[in-house]
Amino acid sequence: MKVLVTNDELCVGCFLCEEVCAHAWFKQVNRDKSAIRIATIGNAEVEMSVCTQCGECIDVCPTGAINRDKQGIVRIDKKLCVGCLSCVGFCPNLTMYYHPDNAEPFKCISCGICVKECPAGALSIEVVEDAPQSVTEKRR
């Protein structure tokens, strides 16, 4: 499956990926509505957080609104989601997000929009066999 892979060492902390993500999906330049998050640690280090497509949220959803698509990407069906936010609280990577402007949570679907805009090459879309383990190993 194709997943978004991050490289914290290359990230320059420009936050452009957050801006383009939020604009693509919510038509706003609002970093709180981005499915990728950049955190600054100390003066120079950054940490990028993005869904690894592990699927842990699938079983916790009481309405069956979260499933894998044919490409293996974990998706939320807004028609089935009741906004209980169980998935947000359960996400082991803390990469399922919620914003009060929206009824449903949101997450990265590995669309690659941020990859195209990253000036440092800190993001890539890669094909992996087992997303949760492979992506985690590449990030470390």
N, C-alpha and C positions, 0 to 999 in steps of 0.2 A: 504494500500500500504506500501511497505517497503521504509523507508527513512533513510538517514544518520542524526544522532543526535549528537550534540556536547555538551561537558561539560567543559566550560572554567576553572572551579575551579580545575579540575583534570589535565589539560594540563600543561606540564612542559616546553613547548617551545623548544622542541628538533628539530622541523621542519621535522621529519622523514616522517610524513604523506604527506607533500608537495613533498618531494623527491620521494616517492614511487608512488604517483599519477602521477607526471610528467613523470617518467620513464615508467609506465604502458601504458600511452596513447601517449606519444611523444618520447619514447625511449631515453630520456635525463634526467639527474639530473639537472633540471633547475626550481627553485621554481616559476619563472614567468609563467611557463607552467602548474602549478598545479591548479586543480579545487577546492582545499581547501586552504584557506589562514590563516596564523597565524600572528597576529600583536602583538608586545610587547607594553604594556602600562606602562609607568614608569619603575621601576626596576624589579618588580616581576610579575605583572599581564599580562596575555595574553588574546587575544580575537580571537576566531576561527570564520571564516566566510565560510559558505557553502550554496549552493542552497537548499531552503526549498521545492522545487517542487511546488511552488505556482501557476505557470502557467500564471502569468501576462504577460510574454513575448510572449505568443502564439498569442494574438490578435494584437500585434504591428508589427509582422512580415509581411512585404508586399508580400512575395512570398509563405507563408504557409509552410515554412520549419520547423517550430517549432510546435510539437504536443505531446500529451501524448501517451505513448505506452500502451499495454494491462495491464501492472502492475501499471499504473498511473504515471510513471516517465516521466518528460518533456525531450524530445530529439530533437536534431537538425539534419535534413536531409541535409547532406553536398551536395547532388546532387541538391537540391532546393535552398540552401542558396547562395545569391549573395554577401555576405560580406558587407551589408550596415551598420551593427552594430547598428541598431535601438534598438535591444534587449539589447545590452550592456548599452546604455544610459538610457533605460527605466527601467531596473531591479530595483525594489524597495529595494532589499537587497544588491545591488552592487556585486552580485555573478555570473554574466555572464561576462566572461573574453575574452580578445582578446590579441593575441601576433602577432607582425608583420611578424613572420616566417610562419604564417598560414593564409589562405584565409578566414576561418570561425571562428566565436567565439566558445567558449567552456564553459562547465559548469559541475557540478557534476551530475552523473547519479546514485548515491547511489550504486556503485558496491561493496563497502566494502573492497577493497584492503587496504585502509588506516587503517581500523579497525583492521585488522589482524596484522599490524605492530606497532600500537601505544603501547609503553611500559607502559603508564600511565592509559590506559583504558578510555581515554577522548572521545573516539568515539564509537558509536554503531550503528547498523542497527536495527531499530525498526519498528514494524507494527503500523501504525496509520490510523485512519478513514479519517480524514481531514488534510492532510499534512501541509498546511500553518499555521493554528492555533495551531494544536497539537505540531508541532516541535518548534514553537516560544515559546509556553508556557513552554516546557521542557527545553529550553535553558535559560530561565530567572529564 
